[in-house]
Amino acid sequence: MIHTIINNKPTRLFLILSGIFITNALIAEFIGVKIFSLESTFGWKPAEIHLFGGVYSFNLTCGVLLWPVVFVMTDIVNEYYGRKGVRFLSWLTICLIGFGFLMVFGALQTVPNGWWITSKKEVGIDNMNTAFNGIYGQGLGIIIASMTAFLVAQLVDVFVFHRIKKATGEKKIWLRATGSTVISQLIDSFIVLLIAFYFYPKWIKGQGEPWPFDQLIAICIVNYIYKFIVAILMTPVIYLVHGMIEKYIGPEKAAEMKKAAMADH
């Protein structure tokens, strides 16, 4: 039975796409604690974008390195497996991210071994436990914001993708894939920062002061400029992946799956 399932090409393809999707989503959540300078990484001068009386550069969370891949995978799954496929995968990912954070929370509660705490002093880390807690101990507000933004953005991506495909048919893959990603990334960018750094501190005492609203919107815009550019640059990748899938499962089967995916919606 298992041998038959794995040998079924559409099923195997879904497993591969799901694996890439979930792995990227989980990694993005955990590396997102680091903020990096895009310009400095490439040796460029700061962009110094003037917004709402402030000056902003591309200081981004490392999570943005992987989220474009997640949204491309969303569109591919949407194309061949429809709304139900994306919905199933989205909820599964949310559950696994929640499980991951629960396990990390459990690890943070453990008592560190004495020699381990000072085991990295020679490389400049005086307290390994403090470093571990600092990296993995993300606030509840960020977790809630990230998971909410992910789920809402996925639903928006599915809706926009199918609306565009219904209007254009099988033509203009770039429009439905890139268009849905650009819109869903906009939603994702604003929800994360609004919940984590504006509403959550307002609702929960002891979480610090909310960011000034104009500063928050400015940072959202700068983050989105990056995501928009990356979404456009990822367009050739979408065609490449489509070509690989068509070759793998065959044009006839691919057409059958696409038809079923649209009917499912």
Buried (B, 14 or more C-beta within 10 A) or exposed (E): EEEEEEEEEBEBBBEEBBEBBBBBBBBBBBBBBEEBEBBEEEEEEBBEBEBEEEEBBBBBBBBBBBBBBBBBBBBBBBBBBBBEBBBBBBEBBBEBBEEBBEEBBEEEEEEEEEEEBEEEEEEEBEBBBEEBEEEBEBBEBBBBBBBBBBBBBBBBBBBBBBBBBEEEEEEBBEBBBBBBBBBBBBBBBBBBBBBBBBBBBEEEEEBEEBBEEEBBBBBBBBBBBBBBEBBEEBBEEBEEBBEEBBEBBEEEBBEBBBEEBBEEB
